[in-house]
Amino acid sequence: MPQPDRRSLLQGAAVAAAAALLPASVRAVAASSGETDCPQAAWKPASPSNYTAANRPSSHPVDLVVLHVTQATFGNTVGIFADAAKQVSAHYVVRSADGYIAQCLREKDIGWHAGNWDHNARSIGIEHEGWVDRPAYFTHIMYERSARLTADVCDRHGIPKDRAHIVGHHEVPGSDHTDPGSNWDWDRYIRLVNLV
């Protein structure tokens, strides 16, 4: 692979220096329009009508990751989060076939995914494409990429990588959901999170 020349390096440094001089409000708008919190994710924004704008962790400490199974396809889930009428969103969606990750809202904002305001305010929500009664959707690549994402979230927020802090939607107080369901391999998942 060819190395960048001196001119390219200087141009890149100048662009980075100029960006650092922008006011925080301008940088925040730029970030909300496409930068992701996790480098392995692609930006697929949820409608602003489907989450609460916040400034976490300053406004609310983040100490949980809540895992979900979509009960829909990846594309339909991203579409639901983008639909202003749906009143639901999670921070991330992981595709079954290849582990592709979409980030739908910034981690500083509060997703509407757990059905419990306290848990929404203190958690990052990760949806996984599939159905709770179809274990074939829980592919190795999905487990692996999701675990890497969860480890990254935990590292950035200081969340312990254990079952007390990485929970299923069914474990949220007041939830009537069953996901991620009995086919989700928790031992494998937590082991992968801790191997990253």
C-alpha positions as CSV (number, residue, x, y, z in Angstrom):
1,M,0.0,0.0,0.0
2,P,1.5,3.4,-1.0
3,Q,2.4,5.8,1.8
4,P,0.8,9.3,1.8
5,D,3.1,12.0,0.6
6,R,4.2,15.0,2.8
7,R,1.6,17.3,1.2
8,S,-1.3,14.9,2.0
9,L,-0.1,14.6,5.6
10,L,0.1,18.4,6.0
11,Q,-3.3,18.9,4.4
12,G,-4.8,16.3,6.8
13,A,-3.2,17.9,9.8
14,A,-4.5,21.3,8.7
15,V,-8.1,20.0,8.4
16,A,-7.8,18.3,11.8
17,A,-6.5,21.5,13.4
18,A,-9.2,23.6,11.8
19,A,-11.9,21.2,13.0
20,A,-10.6,21.5,16.6
21,L,-11.0,25.3,16.4
22,L,-14.8,25.0,15.6
23,P,-17.1,25.8,18.5
24,A,-18.4,22.8,20.4
25,S,-22.0,23.5,19.2
26,V,-20.8,23.2,15.5
27,R,-18.9,20.0,16.3
28,A,-21.9,18.5,18.1
29,V,-24.1,19.1,15.0
30,A,-21.5,17.5,12.8
31,A,-21.3,14.5,15.1
32,S,-25.0,14.0,15.3
33,S,-25.2,14.0,11.5
34,G,-23.1,11.0,11.0
35,E,-20.2,10.3,13.3
36,T,-20.6,7.1,15.3
37,D,-19.6,6.5,18.9
38,C,-18.2,3.1,17.8
39,P,-15.9,2.9,14.8
40,Q,-17.3,-0.4,13.6
41,A,-20.8,1.0,13.3
42,A,-22.5,2.8,10.3
43,W,-24.7,5.8,11.0
44,K,-28.4,5.0,10.3
45,P,-30.3,7.7,12.3
46,A,-33.5,7.2,14.2
47,S,-36.1,9.9,14.0
48,P,-35.5,12.6,16.7
49,S,-39.2,11.9,17.7
50,N,-38.2,8.4,18.9
51,Y,-35.6,9.2,21.6
52,T,-34.8,11.8,24.2
53,A,-31.9,14.2,23.5
54,A,-29.6,14.2,26.5
55,N,-26.0,14.8,27.4
56,R,-25.1,11.4,29.0
57,P,-23.1,10.6,31.1
58,S,-23.2,14.2,32.5
59,S,-27.1,14.2,32.6
60,H,-27.5,10.5,33.5
61,P,-24.9,7.9,34.3
62,V,-24.7,5.0,32.0
63,D,-24.2,1.7,33.8
64,L,-26.1,-1.0,31.8
65,V,-26.3,-2.5,28.3
66,V,-29.7,-4.0,27.4
67,L,-29.7,-6.7,24.7
68,H,-32.8,-7.2,22.5
69,V,-33.9,-9.4,19.6
70,T,-35.8,-7.4,17.0
71,Q,-38.6,-9.8,16.1
72,A,-38.1,-8.3,12.6
73,T,-35.5,-8.1,9.9
74,F,-32.5,-5.7,10.2
75,G,-33.9,-3.4,7.4
76,N,-37.4,-3.3,9.0
77,T,-35.9,-2.5,12.4
78,V,-33.8,0.4,11.1
79,G,-36.9,1.7,9.2
80,I,-39.0,1.5,12.3
81,F,-36.5,3.6,14.3
82,A,-36.5,6.2,11.5
83,D,-40.3,6.4,11.4
84,A,-41.3,9.4,13.6
85,A,-44.7,7.7,14.4
86,K,-43.2,4.6,16.0
87,Q,-41.9,6.1,19.3
88,V,-39.1,3.5,19.7
89,S,-35.4,3.3,19.2
90,A,-32.2,1.6,20.4
91,H,-28.7,2.8,20.0
92,Y,-27.5,-0.1,17.8
93,V,-28.8,-2.8,15.5
94,V,-26.7,-5.9,14.6
95,R,-27.4,-7.8,11.5
96,S,-27.5,-11.6,11.6
97,A,-25.8,-12.7,8.4
98,D,-22.6,-10.6,8.6
99,G,-22.6,-8.8,12.0
100,Y,-23.0,-5.4,10.3
101,I,-23.7,-2.8,12.9
102,A,-26.0,0.3,12.5
103,Q,-25.9,3.1,15.1
104,C,-29.3,4.8,15.2
105,L,-28.7,7.4,17.9
106,R,-25.8,8.7,19.8
107,E,-24.9,7.1,23.1
108,K,-25.3,10.5,24.8
109,D,-29.0,10.4,24.0
110,I,-31.6,8.2,25.7
111,G,-33.1,5.5,23.5
112,W,-36.7,4.3,24.0
113,H,-36.0,0.6,24.0
114,A,-36.4,-0.9,27.5
115,G,-40.0,0.1,28.3
116,N,-38.8,1.5,31.6
117,W,-37.6,5.1,31.9
118,D,-35.0,4.5,34.6
119,H,-33.5,1.7,32.5
120,N,-33.7,3.7,29.3
121,A,-31.9,6.6,31.0
122,R,-29.0,4.5,32.3
123,S,-28.5,2.1,29.4
124,I,-27.3,1.5,25.9
125,G,-29.7,-0.6,23.9
126,I,-28.4,-3.1,21.3
127,E,-30.9,-4.9,19.0
128,H,-30.1,-8.1,17.2
129,E,-31.8,-9.1,14.0
130,G,-33.9,-12.2,14.4
131,W,-36.7,-13.9,16.3
132,V,-36.4,-15.4,19.8
133,D,-37.7,-18.8,18.5
134,R,-35.4,-19.0,15.5
135,P,-31.9,-19.7,16.9
136,A,-30.4,-19.8,13.4
137,Y,-30.4,-16.0,13.4
138,F,-27.9,-16.0,16.3
139,T,-24.9,-16.5,14.1
140,H,-21.3,-16.7,15.2
141,I,-20.4,-13.5,13.4
142,M,-23.4,-11.7,15.0
143,Y,-22.3,-12.9,18.5
144,E,-18.7,-11.9,17.8
145,R,-19.5,-8.4,16.4
146,S,-22.1,-7.7,19.1
147,A,-19.7,-8.8,21.8
148,R,-17.0,-6.5,20.5
149,L,-19.5,-3.6,20.4
150,T,-20.7,-4.3,23.9
151,A,-17.0,-4.5,25.2
152,D,-16.4,-1.1,23.5
153,V,-19.5,0.4,25.1
154,C,-18.5,-1.0,28.5
155,D,-14.9,0.2,28.2
156,R,-16.0,3.8,27.3
157,H,-18.6,4.0,30.0
158,G,-16.8,2.1,32.7
159,I,-19.5,-0.6,32.8
160,P,-18.4,-4.0,34.3
161,K,-18.5,-6.8,31.7
162,D,-20.8,-9.1,33.7
163,R,-24.4,-10.3,33.8
164,A,-25.4,-7.8,36.4
165,H,-24.6,-5.0,33.9
166,I,-25.3,-6.7,30.5
167,V,-28.9,-7.7,30.7
168,G,-31.7,-9.0,28.5
169,H,-34.8,-7.0,27.8
170,H,-36.8,-9.6,29.7
171,E,-34.9,-8.7,32.8
172,V,-36.0,-5.0,32.8
173,P,-38.5,-4.4,35.6
174,G,-42.0,-4.1,34.3
175,S,-41.1,-5.5,30.9
176,D,-43.5,-8.0,29.2
177,H,-40.9,-8.9,26.6
178,T,-39.1,-12.3,26.4
179,D,-36.0,-11.3,24.4
180,P,-33.3,-12.2,23.8
181,G,-35.0,-15.5,24.7
182,S,-34.0,-19.0,25.8
183,N,-32.0,-19.6,22.6
184,W,-29.6,-16.7,23.4
185,D,-26.3,-18.2,24.7
186,W,-25.4,-15.9,27.6
187,D,-22.3,-17.9,28.7
188,R,-20.9,-17.6,25.2
189,Y,-21.8,-14.0,24.9
190,I,-20.3,-12.8,28.2
191,R,-17.1,-14.9,27.5
192,L,-16.8,-13.2,24.1
193,V,-17.3,-9.7,25.6
194,N,-14.5,-10.4,28.1
195,L,-12.1,-11.8,25.4
196,V,-12.1,-8.5,23.5
